[in-house]
Amino acid sequence: MAANEPVVLYGAKDHVARVTLNRAATRNALSPRVVRELGAALSRAGADPDAHVVVLTGAGEQAFATGDATPAGDAAAHEGPGSFPDLCRTLRGLGKPVIARVDGECHADGLALAAALADRSPNALRLGRDAFYAMADLEIDAALAYLETMLAKVLETEDAAEGLAARAETRPPVWTGH
């Protein structure tokens, strides 16, 4: 990859913002440059009123497979604007669902990024995700009974009320995580 090629690509179509790590040769390793450009692309998606959801993926056969080694003395890579913690804060405050489309395995920084994605989900999405995994091993009747209970819980959340109000008022929702 040439030094002037973008390491993160952004595209939007049909209300979906697609953010692609563009470092297939390194299995989309999260270097300090990638982290900075990924944060910028996610901020762009968050500000795009036509993007209702963000899909985060990687070029090639593996996304988020490894992390680049960053010298411990490179403080700019570990703190402040453009750092990995800053990227996680960007994800948490995005206000839109983010789907990680991961091919292959997720290691090191990629695993931390996936954890940040799961942690930033609005409460209703988090409850839905947890219910999905809890139901995986249940018999169908037990799974449906559990689903019924979880749907009632989701509908009682502030985020559910906000989502319905935002849709009725044709505005973006403001998620609180409650």
N, C-alpha and C positions, 0 to 999 in steps of 0.2 A: 504494500500500500504506500502510495506517495504521501509525503508529509502534508501536502496541501489538500488531500482528499478528506471529506468530512468523515468523522468517526461515528457520528450519530446522524441519522436521516429522519426527516419529519415529513409526513404527508397526511392529508385529511380528505376524506370522501365519505359521503352518505352518513354524516354525523359521527364518524369514527376517526379519531386521530391515531395514526400509526407512528410510533417512535421505534426506530430500528437501530440497534448497535451495529455498526458497519466495520467490524474487525474480524471477519471470518478466519483469517490466517492465525489469529491469536485466540481463537475460540471465544471472541467477544470479551476479552479481558477488560476489567474496569480500571483503566489507568487514570491518573489525575485528570488528563485531558478529556477522557470519555465521561468521567463523573461531572466535570464542568459543563460539557456540551449536552449531556443527558439532562442535567438540571435545567438548562436553558430551554431545551425542547419540551420538557414537561411543563415549565412555566408558560411556554407558548400555547400548549394544548389547554392548560387551565384557563388561559385568557381568551381562547377561541370560543365564541358563543355558539358556533355551529357544531363544535365537537361535544358530543354528549357522553362519550366514553373514550378511554385511551387504551390502546393495545401496545404493550411493550414487548418487543421481540428482538431477535438477533439474526444477522445475516449468516448464511451457511447452514451447516448441519447441527451446530450447537449454540445455544444462547446461554449466557451467564455461566459458562463452564469453569472459569477460573478468574483469578485476579492478578494484576501486574504487581510485581514487587516494587514497593515505594520505599526509598530510603527513610529510615526513622527520623533523620534530621530534616526532612522536607515538611516543615510544619504546615505550609500552605495546603498540602495535600490532605491533611488530617483535621484541620479546623478552619472556621471562618467561611466566608462566601466561596462557593465552588467546591467545598470539601464533601466527603461522603456523608457526615452527619447533616450537613446543609441539604444535600440531596434527599435524605430521609425526611427532613422537615418539609421540603417542597412536596414530597409525596403525601405526607400527612395533611397538608393544607390545601391540596389540589381541589377538593370539592366535587370530584367526578370519580366514577368507578375506573379503576385501572386493572386491566387483565394482563397478566404476565403469560405470554405464549412462549413456553420454554421447551426447546427441543434438546434432548440429551439430559445430562446431569447438571446440577447446580452446585457449585463449590465456592468456598471462601466468600469473597465480596458478593458474588452472585446470590448465594444463599442468604446473606444478610439483606440484600436488596429485596429478595422474595419475601423475607420476614417483614420488612418494612411495608411492603405492599399489603400483606395480610393485616398488619397492625393498623393501617390507616383507613381501612374500610369503614364506612358509616355503620352505625350500630345495626341497622336492618340487614345490611349485607353480611356483617360479621355473624349475626344470628343465623342467617340463611346458610352461610358456608358451614358453620358448626353443625347445623341440623343435617345438612347433606352428608357429612362424614359420619355423624352419629347413626344415621339410618342405613348406612351401607351394608351392615351385617344383620339387619333385622328382617324378620319375615314380613311379607307384604302388609298384613293386617296391623301388626305392631308398628311398622314404619308409617303407615297412614295415620294411625292414632297419634304417634309422635309428631308427625307433620302438622296435624290439626292443632295440637297444643302449641307448637312453635309459631305457626301462622298467627294465632291469637296473640302471642307475645310480641311478634313483630308489629302487628297492627296497633299495639298499645304504645309503641315508642314515639317520641317526638319527631324522629326522622321520618317515620311513616306518614305522620300528619303533614310534615313539611313537604314531603314528596308529592302527596296528593294535592296540597294547596298550590305548590309550584306548577304542577301540570295544569290545574284548572286556571291558573293565572298566566299561563304560558310564559313563565320565567324560569331561570335556572334555580334549582334548590340550594338552600344554604344548610348544609349538614352540620349538626352539632355533636353527633356521636352519642346521642341519648335517645 
